[in-house]
Amino acid sequence: MTETITPEIFEHLVNLAALELSPQESEYLRQQLNNQLKAINELVAIPITPDIPPALHGISYSAEIRPPIREDKWMPSIYADSILDQAPQMEDRFIIVPDIPHEDLE
């Protein structure tokens, strides 16, 4: 199998993510990513007919045995202040993050 993520592509991704990795860490992570892509490609190769509904599995999960959907409730964190204290930049209790460089896709 040819590697999808070459050392050059991986180095570009590392630079975009602003990571500092040793050569050993870089090679290990690159191999792991290639292994994950290989596994995904093996899953994609499994033939699935159109009559199989999405998320079908071997156990019936009918409405009778399904727990009710819980209500989403906002609960403030007791650690909010200590988390915000660690932010390098803040304004009005919002964390300021660096601008992400991008290109317009026109």
TORDO-552343 format. One record per residue (C-alpha): residue number from 0; residue in one letter; y negated, x, z negated. Coordinates in steps of 0.02 Angstrom, whole numbers, always signed. Layout:
REM TORDO-552343
pt pos NUM code A v Y u X w Z
...
//
This chain:
REM TORDO-552343
pt pos 0 code M v +0 u +0 w +0
pt pos 1 code T v -171 u +66 w +43
pt pos 2 code E v -292 u +56 w -99
pt pos 3 code T v -423 u -79 w -80
pt pos 4 code I v -541 u +6 w -201
pt pos 5 code T v -565 u +184 w -142
pt pos 6 code P v -644 u +317 w -253
pt pos 7 code E v -805 u +298 w -152
pt pos 8 code I v -812 u +109 w -176
pt pos 9 code F v -770 u +127 w -360
pt pos 10 code E v -908 u +256 w -385
pt pos 11 code H v -1031 u +136 w -301
pt pos 12 code L v -977 u -5 w -419
pt pos 13 code V v -993 u +110 w -570
pt pos 14 code N v -1170 u +156 w -516
pt pos 15 code L v -1216 u -27 w -491
pt pos 16 code A v -1151 u -69 w -664
pt pos 17 code A v -1242 u +82 w -738
pt pos 18 code L v -1083 u +142 w -824
pt pos 19 code E v -1047 u +317 w -886
pt pos 20 code L v -863 u +355 w -862
pt pos 21 code S v -766 u +516 w -872
pt pos 22 code P v -663 u +563 w -718
pt pos 23 code Q v -505 u +512 w -812
pt pos 24 code E v -579 u +342 w -861
pt pos 25 code S v -639 u +313 w -683
pt pos 26 code E v -470 u +350 w -607
pt pos 27 code Y v -379 u +243 w -736
pt pos 28 code L v -494 u +93 w -711
pt pos 29 code R v -488 u +110 w -521
pt pos 30 code Q v -298 u +109 w -525
pt pos 31 code Q v -297 u -42 w -641
pt pos 32 code L v -415 u -137 w -525
pt pos 33 code N v -305 u -95 w -375
pt pos 34 code N v -152 u -156 w -473
pt pos 35 code Q v -241 u -320 w -510
pt pos 36 code L v -287 u -343 w -327
pt pos 37 code K v -107 u -308 w -278
pt pos 38 code A v -46 u -442 w -399
pt pos 39 code I v -175 u -566 w -332
pt pos 40 code N v -119 u -530 w -153
pt pos 41 code E v +61 u -562 w -204
pt pos 42 code L v +11 u -731 w -277
pt pos 43 code V v -89 u -775 w -121
pt pos 44 code A v +66 u -739 w -15
pt pos 45 code I v +166 u -877 w -103
pt pos 46 code P v +180 u -1022 w +18
pt pos 47 code I v +110 u -1183 w -54
pt pos 48 code T v +127 u -1344 w +41
pt pos 49 code P v -18 u -1467 w +50
pt pos 50 code D v +79 u -1598 w -48
pt pos 51 code I v +72 u -1495 w -209
pt pos 52 code P v -77 u -1553 w -312
pt pos 53 code P v -189 u -1424 w -396
pt pos 54 code A v -140 u -1367 w -571
pt pos 55 code L v +32 u -1444 w -562
pt pos 56 code H v +151 u -1373 w -691
pt pos 57 code G v +322 u -1413 w -762
pt pos 58 code I v +263 u -1512 w -914
pt pos 59 code S v +195 u -1686 w -894
pt pos 60 code Y v +26 u -1700 w -980
pt pos 61 code S v -6 u -1886 w -976
pt pos 62 code A v -154 u -1975 w -1055
pt pos 63 code E v -42 u -2035 w -1197
pt pos 64 code I v -9 u -1859 w -1262
pt pos 65 code R v -173 u -1779 w -1212
pt pos 66 code P v -298 u -1754 w -1354
pt pos 67 code P v -467 u -1837 w -1328
pt pos 68 code I v -606 u -1731 w -1256
pt pos 69 code R v -714 u -1671 w -1398
pt pos 70 code E v -901 u -1694 w -1398
pt pos 71 code D v -1004 u -1538 w -1363
pt pos 72 code K v -1112 u -1501 w -1513
pt pos 73 code W v -1241 u -1364 w -1528
pt pos 74 code M v -1221 u -1267 w -1688
pt pos 75 code P v -1341 u -1125 w -1726
pt pos 76 code S v -1263 u -958 w -1764
pt pos 77 code I v -1288 u -886 w -1937
pt pos 78 code Y v -1295 u -715 w -1852
pt pos 79 code A v -1436 u -754 w -1729
pt pos 80 code D v -1567 u -646 w -1815
pt pos 81 code S v -1453 u -495 w -1832
pt pos 82 code I v -1402 u -512 w -1649
pt pos 83 code L v -1582 u -525 w -1591
pt pos 84 code D v -1629 u -375 w -1698
pt pos 85 code Q v -1514 u -270 w -1589
pt pos 86 code A v -1599 u -319 w -1425
pt pos 87 code P v -1699 u -176 w -1348
pt pos 88 code Q v -1835 u -298 w -1290
pt pos 89 code M v -1877 u -474 w -1345
pt pos 90 code E v -2011 u -604 w -1316
pt pos 91 code D v -2021 u -770 w -1409
pt pos 92 code R v -1842 u -743 w -1472
pt pos 93 code F v -1778 u -722 w -1293
pt pos 94 code I v -1692 u -560 w -1243
pt pos 95 code I v -1780 u -474 w -1098
pt pos 96 code V v -1658 u -395 w -975
pt pos 97 code P v -1697 u -274 w -834
pt pos 98 code D v -1724 u -346 w -662
pt pos 99 code I v -1567 u -339 w -555
pt pos 100 code P v -1598 u -258 w -386
pt pos 101 code H v -1543 u -369 w -244
pt pos 102 code E v -1561 u -398 w -59
pt pos 103 code D v -1602 u -561 w +26
pt pos 104 code L v -1453 u -625 w +124
pt pos 105 code E v -1541 u -701 w +272
//
